[in-house]
Amino acid sequence: MDESLRTAARTGNVSDLYSLIQRNGNVLRSFDEVEFMETPLHVAAEEGCIGFAMEMMNLKPSFARKLNQQGLSPIHIAVKKGHKEMVLRFLEIDKDLVRVKGKKGKTPLHLISKVGKPDGLVDRFLEVCPQSIKNVTTRNRTALHIAVENNRLDSFQVLIRTLKKKDYCQEVVNRKDEDGNTALHIAAINNQPQMLKLLLECKADKN
């Protein structure tokens, strides 16, 4: 990436971005030609530069789904960095970004279920895209598996609350990962009585 462009993205300087575009109208074209590449939107997401990120989303919507060399999209990065407002603005533009799959098939919902912060993001993800709770990683794990494994009771409770309202509740609750474990197995192995109780209330299969 051109260093001037990287600096503009890192500092959130939209004026510098347009100066670069005026000098070279193709300054953003090369990013579309490489399959896995860090874009200015990735940089802005990492630094929390919302204004620059929104301008970039306006100019190049395709960047929002592009994975960098680490297998992360801009919204994955914003979640990992705890930039809640940035994440919310991404979702206002495209709610299906919740389902973008990155490294190991993990979606932003999988990531937030692991880290359990910032507050309210799990609720928001499930509000804008309830079906995202059915997405699985390459290891066939749902967000429920991940929340239990990482002892994220905050994320887990939101996931369970959403599942109780859905007709695919048992399908998700009883989903087996590649090792044959359901969320109930993992909760039992990790001695998490509160999670066990909530899973059984959702008719988790004891067998």
Backbone as CSV, one residue per row, in Angstrom:
resi,resn,N_x,N_y,N_z,CA_x,CA_y,CA_z,C_x,C_y,C_z
1,MET,0.838,-1.188,0.000,0.000,0.000,0.000,0.883,1.252,0.000
2,ASP,0.491,2.237,-0.797,1.195,3.510,-0.833,1.265,4.096,0.585
3,GLU,2.450,4.516,1.001,2.636,5.005,2.376,1.798,6.238,2.677
4,SER,1.609,7.101,1.692,0.777,8.296,1.888,-0.672,7.892,2.156
5,LEU,-1.115,6.851,1.453,-2.481,6.355,1.629,-2.627,5.710,3.004
6,ARG,-1.619,4.936,3.403,-1.643,4.303,4.729,-1.701,5.365,5.842
7,THR,-0.909,6.412,5.667,-0.881,7.476,6.677,-2.236,8.184,6.755
8,ALA,-2.840,8.433,5.599,-4.162,9.078,5.575,-5.199,8.219,6.302
9,ALA,-5.132,6.902,6.066,-6.080,5.980,6.717,-5.828,5.903,8.217
10,ARG,-4.551,5.864,8.597,-4.188,5.725,10.011,-4.562,6.976,10.813
11,THR,-4.476,8.135,10.161,-4.779,9.394,10.860,-6.210,9.859,10.612
12,GLY,-6.908,9.150,9.714,-8.297,9.505,9.434,-8.434,10.778,8.613
13,ASN,-7.447,11.075,7.776,-7.443,12.332,7.028,-8.098,12.147,5.650
14,VAL,-9.367,12.516,5.560,-10.128,12.339,4.317,-9.632,13.300,3.234
15,SER,-9.196,14.495,3.623,-8.674,15.471,2.648,-7.447,14.919,1.940
16,ASP,-6.573,14.273,2.705,-5.379,13.668,2.095,-5.763,12.541,1.145
17,LEU,-6.799,11.794,1.506,-7.284,10.719,0.626,-7.668,11.297,-0.732
18,TYR,-8.434,12.391,-0.727,-8.878,12.970,-1.998,-7.739,13.644,-2.755
19,SER,-6.745,14.134,-2.047,-5.553,14.667,-2.722,-4.852,13.559,-3.499
20,LEU,-4.779,12.379,-2.887,-4.159,11.221,-3.545,-4.981,10.776,-4.755
21,ILE,-6.296,10.810,-4.606,-7.186,10.424,-5.712,-7.038,11.412,-6.876
22,GLN,-6.891,12.696,-6.548,-6.717,13.705,-7.602,-5.409,13.491,-8.369
23,ARG,-4.393,13.058,-7.653,-3.102,12.804,-8.312,-3.121,11.514,-9.127
24,ASN,-3.868,10.534,-8.630,-3.926,9.235,-9.307,-5.329,8.645,-9.118
25,GLY,-6.115,8.738,-10.172,-7.503,8.264,-10.102,-7.635,6.769,-9.887
26,ASN,-6.529,6.024,-10.068,-6.557,4.567,-9.891,-5.915,4.131,-8.573
27,VAL,-5.760,5.053,-7.642,-5.004,4.747,-6.422,-5.630,3.602,-5.612
28,LEU,-6.934,3.386,-5.772,-7.601,2.320,-5.013,-7.850,1.056,-5.846
29,ARG,-7.536,1.120,-7.135,-7.873,-0.005,-8.017,-7.093,-1.276,-7.690
30,SER,-5.820,-1.141,-7.359,-4.962,-2.325,-7.164,-5.473,-3.256,-6.066
31,PHE,-6.206,-2.709,-5.110,-6.702,-3.538,-3.996,-7.702,-4.589,-4.472
32,ASP,-8.433,-4.274,-5.545,-9.411,-5.236,-6.081,-8.724,-6.364,-6.843
33,GLU,-7.495,-6.131,-7.256,-6.801,-7.104,-8.098,-6.082,-8.192,-7.298
34,VAL,-5.933,-7.968,-5.988,-5.263,-8.952,-5.129,-6.318,-9.555,-4.204
35,GLU,-6.328,-10.886,-4.108,-7.408,-11.535,-3.362,-7.363,-11.242,-1.861
36,PHE,-6.202,-11.396,-1.254,-6.060,-11.151,0.187,-5.081,-9.998,0.382
37,MET,-5.599,-8.884,0.900,-4.765,-7.688,0.977,-5.322,-6.713,2.005
38,GLU,-4.418,-6.061,2.704,-4.843,-5.010,3.624,-5.228,-3.775,2.815
39,THR,-6.427,-3.273,3.061,-6.909,-2.073,2.371,-6.870,-0.882,3.340
40,PRO,-7.076,0.338,2.825,-7.165,1.488,3.735,-8.301,1.337,4.749
41,LEU,-9.338,0.574,4.391,-10.447,0.362,5.324,-10.009,-0.499,6.505
42,HIS,-9.155,-1.493,6.273,-8.595,-2.288,7.367,-7.804,-1.391,8.335
43,VAL,-6.995,-0.499,7.747,-6.160,0.396,8.566,-7.039,1.320,9.406
44,ALA,-8.050,1.915,8.768,-8.957,2.821,9.485,-9.721,2.080,10.584
45,ALA,-10.114,0.821,10.314,-10.836,0.023,11.317,-9.949,-0.250,12.524
46,GLU,-8.685,-0.514,12.271,-7.745,-0.791,13.366,-7.523,0.443,14.236
47,GLU,-7.464,1.601,13.594,-7.183,2.847,14.323,-8.442,3.500,14.892
48,GLY,-9.615,2.994,14.495,-10.863,3.581,15.004,-11.226,4.899,14.340
49,CYS,-10.748,5.116,13.099,-11.030,6.367,12.366,-12.355,6.225,11.611
50,ILE,-13.446,6.526,12.287,-14.784,6.262,11.745,-15.063,7.084,10.486
51,GLY,-14.759,8.378,10.517,-15.047,9.233,9.368,-14.364,8.742,8.100
52,PHE,-13.100,8.377,8.232,-12.349,7.871,7.081,-12.942,6.536,6.612
53,ALA,-13.275,5.678,7.571,-13.843,4.361,7.233,-15.156,4.512,6.481
54,MET,-16.014,5.441,6.908,-17.295,5.635,6.240,-17.100,6.192,4.828
55,GLU,-16.121,7.074,4.670,-15.813,7.607,3.333,-15.323,6.479,2.425
56,MET,-14.501,5.605,2.972,-13.965,4.479,2.195,-15.084,3.496,1.838
57,MET,-16.006,3.267,2.771,-17.157,2.382,2.500,-18.017,2.963,1.377
58,ASN,-18.112,4.282,1.353,-18.879,4.963,0.316,-18.207,4.804,-1.052
59,LEU,-16.880,4.950,-1.077,-16.134,4.874,-2.340,-15.937,3.438,-2.823
60,LYS,-15.642,2.547,-1.887,-15.294,1.162,-2.257,-16.002,0.178,-1.316
61,PRO,-17.315,-0.044,-1.502,-18.054,-0.968,-0.626,-17.453,-2.370,-0.573
62,SER,-16.763,-2.774,-1.663,-16.180,-4.128,-1.728,-15.117,-4.345,-0.650
63,PHE,-14.482,-3.256,-0.187,-13.420,-3.391,0.813,-13.956,-3.971,2.125
64,ALA,-15.238,-3.772,2.412,-15.814,-4.212,3.690,-15.779,-5.735,3.834
65,ARG,-15.757,-6.452,2.709,-15.769,-7.916,2.751,-14.406,-8.523,2.415
66,LYS,-13.459,-7.667,2.125,-12.130,-8.163,1.727,-11.354,-8.615,2.953
67,LEU,-10.694,-9.753,2.845,-9.862,-10.268,3.932,-8.416,-9.854,3.714
68,ASN,-7.738,-9.494,4.799,-6.304,-9.206,4.702,-5.511,-10.511,4.753
69,GLN,-4.197,-10.415,4.803,-3.360,-11.629,4.769,-3.500,-12.461,6.038
70,GLN,-4.084,-11.897,7.078,-4.345,-12.651,8.320,-5.751,-13.257,8.320
71,GLY,-6.477,-13.072,7.227,-7.821,-13.644,7.125,-8.866,-12.864,7.896
72,LEU,-8.674,-11.547,8.002,-9.622,-10.712,8.744,-10.204,-9.625,7.844
73,SER,-11.505,-9.398,7.984,-12.148,-8.280,7.294,-12.073,-7.052,8.199
74,PRO,-12.404,-5.867,7.685,-12.379,-4.677,8.539,-13.263,-4.787,9.786
75,ILE,-14.436,-5.403,9.658,-15.309,-5.499,10.836,-14.736,-6.476,11.868
76,HIS,-14.057,-7.529,11.418,-13.355,-8.424,12.348,-12.341,-7.614,13.177
77,ILE,-11.586,-6.774,12.474,-10.550,-5.973,13.145,-11.181,-5.016,14.152
78,ALA,-12.263,-4.354,13.749,-12.931,-3.401,14.642,-13.445,-4.104,15.900
79,VAL,-13.967,-5.333,15.740,-14.433,-6.110,16.894,-13.255,-6.435,17.817
80,LYS,-12.170,-6.931,17.229,-10.998,-7.312,18.026,-10.411,-6.124,18.788
81,LYS,-10.450,-4.952,18.171,-9.883,-3.748,18.784,-10.852,-3.081,19.765
82,GLY,-12.087,-3.569,19.806,-13.061,-2.994,20.736,-13.630,-1.665,20.282
83,HIS,-13.597,-1.411,18.966,-14.141,-0.152,18.437,-15.645,-0.315,18.176
84,LYS,-16.420,-0.225,19.239,-17.858,-0.502,19.161,-18.582,0.407,18.170
85,GLU,-18.321,1.694,18.240,-19.026,2.639,17.361,-18.725,2.365,15.900
86,MET,-17.478,2.008,15.616,-17.082,1.640,14.252,-17.891,0.428,13.775
87,VAL,-17.991,-0.584,14.632,-18.739,-1.803,14.285,-20.194,-1.458,13.990
88,LEU,-20.805,-0.649,14.832,-22.212,-0.277,14.655,-22.426,0.470,13.341
89,ARG,-21.480,1.338,12.988,-21.604,2.084,11.728,-21.477,1.153,10.521
90,PHE,-20.592,0.158,10.621,-20.492,-0.839,9.550,-21.845,-1.526,9.346
91,LEU,-22.486,-1.886,10.452,-23.750,-2.623,10.372,-24.887,-1.770,9.835
92,GLU,-24.822,-0.463,10.082,-25.838,0.439,9.521,-25.787,0.409,7.995
93,ILE,-24.587,0.268,7.462,-24.408,0.267,6.004,-24.720,-1.112,5.417
94,ASP,-24.311,-2.159,6.110,-24.510,-3.524,5.591,-24.627,-4.510,6.751
95,LYS,-25.855,-4.862,7.107,-26.067,-5.734,8.275,-25.496,-7.142,8.052
96,ASP,-25.358,-7.556,6.795,-24.853,-8.906,6.526,-23.355,-9.057,6.782
97,LEU,-22.678,-7.959,7.125,-21.265,-8.065,7.492,-21.075,-8.930,8.733
98,VAL,-22.145,-9.103,9.522,-22.105,-9.997,10.701,-21.721,-11.415,10.286
99,ARG,-22.023,-11.769,9.033,-21.833,-13.150,8.581,-20.581,-13.343,7.723
100,VAL,-19.774,-12.300,7.569,-18.544,-12.439,6.771,-17.606,-13.421,7.474
101,LYS,-17.160,-14.431,6.727,-16.288,-15.452,7.313,-14.826,-15.120,7.065
102,GLY,-14.053,-15.147,8.140,-12.625,-14.898,8.053,-11.839,-16.164,8.327
103,LYS,-10.658,-16.008,8.885,-9.781,-17.136,9.198,-10.517,-18.178,10.035
104,LYS,-10.357,-19.444,9.658,-10.989,-20.588,10.323,-12.515,-20.516,10.278
105,GLY,-13.027,-19.731,9.328,-14.479,-19.642,9.162,-15.173,-18.826,10.230
106,LYS,-14.411,-18.055,10.996,-15.019,-17.297,12.094,-15.651,-16.003,11.586
107,THR,-16.871,-15.751,12.038,-17.580,-14.517,11.721,-17.349,-13.511,12.855
108,PRO,-17.730,-12.252,12.667,-17.650,-11.292,13.775,-18.438,-11.751,15.007
109,LEU,-19.553,-12.482,14.796,-20.314,-12.992,15.951,-19.494,-14.018,16.727
110,HIS,-18.763,-14.878,16.026,-17.877,-15.828,16.708,-16.831,-15.077,17.537
111,LEU,-16.258,-14.033,16.948,-15.222,-13.269,17.656,-15.760,-12.601,18.911
112,ILE,-16.914,-11.934,18.780,-17.465,-11.201,19.923,-17.927,-12.175,21.007
113,SER,-18.331,-13.374,20.611,-18.742,-14.397,21.588,-17.541,-14.889,22.388
114,LYS,-16.370,-14.759,21.808,-15.144,-15.165,22.498,-14.656,-14.082,23.459
115,VAL,-14.652,-12.834,22.997,-14.084,-11.766,23.828,-15.115,-11.151,24.779
116,GLY,-16.405,-11.261,24.442,-17.460,-10.808,25.343,-17.546,-9.317,25.555
117,LYS,-16.994,-8.518,24.659,-17.069,-7.070,24.772,-16.918,-6.483,23.374
118,PRO,-17.240,-5.255,23.135,-17.853,-4.279,24.039,-19.325,-4.613,24.338
119,ASP,-19.824,-4.007,25.383,-21.189,-4.280,25.836,-22.206,-4.032,24.725
120,GLY,-23.146,-4.947,24.628,-24.273,-4.751,23.722,-24.067,-5.197,22.291
121,LEU,-22.834,-5.562,21.905,-22.613,-5.915,20.502,-23.222,-7.268,20.135
122,VAL,-23.191,-8.221,21.049,-23.805,-9.525,20.731,-25.294,-9.311,20.465
123,ASP,-25.950,-8.520,21.331,-27.375,-8.213,21.129,-27.596,-7.577,19.756
124,ARG,-26.739,-6.615,19.427,-26.921,-5.889,18.164,-26.716,-6.796,16.961
125,PHE,-25.701,-7.655,17.018,-25.455,-8.590,15.917,-26.680,-9.475,15.680
126,LEU,-27.240,-9.979,16.764,-28.372,-10.896,16.643,-29.663,-10.168,16.279
127,GLU,-29.723,-8.909,16.637,-30.893,-8.101,16.276,-30.910,-7.836,14.772
128,VAL,-29.764,-7.456,14.206,-29.728,-7.122,12.776,-29.677,-8.370,11.894
129,CYS,-29.168,-9.473,12.435,-29.033,-10.683,11.618,-29.174,-11.938,12.491
130,PRO,-30.405,-12.268,12.914,-30.615,-13.420,13.805,-30.055,-14.728,13.260
131,GLN,-30.085,-14.893,11.922,-29.609,-16.143,11.311,-28.118,-16.376,11.541
132,SER,-27.394,-15.318,11.900,-25.943,-15.459,12.090,-25.603,-16.439,13.210
133,ILE,-26.561,-16.703,14.083,-26.324,-17.628,15.194,-26.145,-19.063,14.685
134,LYS,-26.554,-19.314,13.433,-26.428,-20.651,12.849,-25.095,-20.858,12.142
135,ASN,-24.350,-19.781,11.915,-23.068,-19.907,11.210,-22.072,-20.733,12.019
136,VAL,-21.315,-21.551,11.314,-20.315,-22.385,11.990,-18.926,-22.110,11.431
137,THR,-17.928,-22.376,12.255,-16.532,-22.233,11.840,-16.116,-23.459,11.035
138,THR,-14.871,-23.493,10.599,-14.377,-24.670,9.862,-14.344,-25.907,10.759
139,ARG,-14.397,-25.690,12.082,-14.452,-26.816,13.024,-15.895,-27.142,13.413
140,ASN,-16.848,-26.578,12.651,-18.274,-26.828,12.861,-18.768,-26.315,14.220
141,ARG,-18.177,-25.221,14.663,-18.566,-24.645,15.956,-19.426,-23.402,15.764
142,THR,-20.467,-23.315,16.583,-21.322,-22.129,16.574,-20.778,-21.116,17.587
143,ALA,-21.392,-19.943,17.602,-21.032,-18.933,18.603,-21.298,-19.477,20.008
144,LEU,-22.278,-20.358,20.115,-22.614,-20.958,21.416,-21.448,-21.808,21.929
145,HIS,-20.891,-22.649,21.064,-19.708,-23.440,21.441,-18.597,-22.521,21.968
146,ILE,-18.366,-21.437,21.218,-17.239,-20.546,21.525,-17.455,-19.799,22.835
147,ALA,-18.677,-19.344,23.068,-18.981,-18.639,24.323,-18.793,-19.561,25.522
148,VAL,-19.220,-20.827,25.383,-19.085,-21.800,26.483,-17.602,-22.113,26.718
149,GLU,-16.886,-22.376,25.642,-15.471,-22.734,25.761,-14.660,-21.630,26.446
150,ASN,-15.024,-20.382,26.194,-14.282,-19.251,26.763,-14.919,-18.689,28.036
151,ASN,-15.921,-19.432,28.550,-16.589,-19.045,29.796,-17.120,-17.614,29.746
152,ARG,-17.703,-17.244,28.603,-18.263,-15.909,28.419,-19.761,-15.962,28.721
153,LEU,-20.098,-15.934,29.983,-21.485,-16.029,30.400,-22.306,-14.866,29.842
154,ASP,-21.702,-13.672,29.736,-22.422,-12.516,29.203,-22.891,-12.773,27.768
155,SER,-21.966,-13.221,26.904,-22.314,-13.534,25.515,-23.285,-14.709,25.458
156,PHE,-23.004,-15.722,26.260,-23.803,-16.949,26.267,-25.272,-16.652,26.580
157,GLN,-25.523,-15.826,27.583,-26.900,-15.523,27.981,-27.669,-14.829,26.864
158,VAL,-27.000,-13.947,26.140,-27.650,-13.262,25.021,-27.972,-14.263,23.908
159,LEU,-27.036,-15.160,23.615,-27.245,-16.179,22.577,-28.429,-17.084,22.936
160,ILE,-28.462,-17.510,24.182,-29.553,-18.389,24.631,-30.894,-17.661,24.562
161,ARG,-30.898,-16.411,24.991,-32.142,-15.622,24.977,-32.690,-15.507,23.551
162,THR,-31.793,-15.326,22.601,-32.208,-15.239,21.198,-32.708,-16.589,20.701
163,LEU,-31.982,-17.643,21.030,-32.359,-18.982,20.552,-33.737,-19.406,21.044
164,LYS,-34.078,-19.034,22.258,-35.377,-19.436,22.820,-36.547,-18.928,21.979
165,LYS,-36.302,-17.876,21.208,-37.370,-17.287,20.390,-37.417,-17.885,18.983
166,LYS,-36.484,-18.782,18.660,-36.360,-19.263,17.290,-36.743,-20.739,17.148
167,ASP,-37.279,-21.057,15.981,-37.681,-22.461,15.767,-36.480,-23.369,15.491
168,TYR,-35.314,-22.766,15.263,-34.110,-23.581,15.054,-33.272,-23.694,16.333
169,CYS,-33.905,-23.415,17.469,-33.203,-23.431,18.758,-32.478,-24.760,18.997
170,GLN,-33.205,-25.873,18.898,-32.601,-27.175,19.203,-31.512,-27.555,18.194
171,GLU,-31.719,-27.147,16.956,-30.708,-27.419,15.913,-29.366,-26.796,16.311
172,VAL,-29.396,-25.565,16.805,-28.161,-24.872,17.183,-27.624,-25.409,18.507
173,VAL,-28.515,-25.582,19.478,-28.102,-26.043,20.810,-27.448,-27.422,20.733
174,ASN,-27.949,-28.273,19.863,-27.433,-29.652,19.787,-26.435,-29.877,18.646
175,ARG,-25.984,-28.805,18.042,-24.986,-28.923,16.973,-23.691,-29.497,17.538
176,LYS,-23.136,-30.494,16.843,-21.864,-31.102,17.266,-20.719,-30.495,16.468
177,ASP,-19.623,-30.209,17.167,-18.447,-29.708,16.461,-17.687,-30.891,15.855
178,GLU,-16.519,-30.635,15.276,-15.788,-31.717,14.583,-15.322,-32.808,15.536
179,ASP,-15.269,-32.502,16.829,-14.893,-33.512,17.828,-16.107,-34.260,18.378
180,GLY,-17.296,-33.914,17.868,-18.520,-34.563,18.334,-19.094,-33.942,19.594
181,ASN,-18.605,-32.777,19.986,-19.083,-32.119,21.210,-20.160,-31.080,20.926
182,THR,-21.211,-31.127,21.725,-22.205,-30.052,21.704,-21.776,-29.017,22.751
183,ALA,-22.474,-27.898,22.807,-22.186,-26.885,23.828,-22.363,-27.493,25.221
184,LEU,-23.313,-28.424,25.359,-23.564,-29.070,26.656,-22.345,-29.889,27.099
185,HIS,-21.749,-30.627,26.163,-20.529,-31.390,26.477,-19.449,-30.463,27.024
186,ILE,-19.242,-29.342,26.320,-18.168,-28.413,26.705,-18.450,-27.792,28.070
187,ALA,-19.716,-27.447,28.323,-20.093,-26.875,29.623,-19.860,-27.879,30.749
188,ALA,-20.129,-29.171,30.462,-19.930,-30.220,31.477,-18.434,-30.432,31.747
189,ILE,-17.647,-30.474,30.668,-16.196,-30.665,30.800,-15.575,-29.531,31.614
190,ASN,-16.062,-28.302,31.372,-15.495,-27.121,32.027,-16.168,-26.772,33.358
191,ASN,-17.087,-27.632,33.783,-17.770,-27.446,35.064,-18.413,-26.051,35.176
192,GLN,-19.369,-25.816,34.252,-20.067,-24.529,34.203,-21.563,-24.760,34.486
193,PRO,-21.935,-24.876,35.777,-23.307,-25.247,36.129,-24.375,-24.289,35.610
194,GLN,-24.088,-22.998,35.600,-25.100,-22.038,35.138,-25.387,-22.216,33.650
195,MET,-24.332,-22.464,32.884,-24.498,-22.695,31.450,-25.226,-24.022,31.193
196,LEU,-24.865,-25.034,31.985,-25.539,-26.331,31.863,-27.045,-26.184,32.084
197,LYS,-27.397,-25.449,33.114,-28.812,-25.253,33.455,-29.555,-24.568,32.301
198,LEU,-28.956,-23.523,31.748,-29.603,-22.781,30.657,-29.720,-23.630,29.392
199,LEU,-28.707,-24.439,29.137,-28.754,-25.323,27.952,-29.840,-26.377,28.111
200,LEU,-29.958,-26.933,29.301,-30.999,-27.944,29.537,-32.395,-27.328,29.438
201,GLU,-32.519,-26.081,29.822,-33.808,-25.383,29.683,-34.171,-25.198,28.211
202,CYS,-33.139,-25.168,27.366,-33.343,-25.055,25.914,-33.454,-26.443,25.275
203,LYS,-33.700,-27.439,26.083,-33.873,-28.826,25.597,-32.614,-29.369,24.924
204,ALA,-31.469,-29.041,25.508,-30.232,-29.659,25.015,-30.317,-31.158,25.251
205,ASP,-29.835,-31.932,24.295,-29.903,-33.395,24.380,-28.871,-33.914,25.381
206,LYS,-29.353,-34.460,26.487,-28.459,-34.960,27.554,-27.654,-36.172,27.122
207,ASN,-28.104,-36.836,26.060,-27.405,-38.039,25.591,-26.368,-37.746,24.522
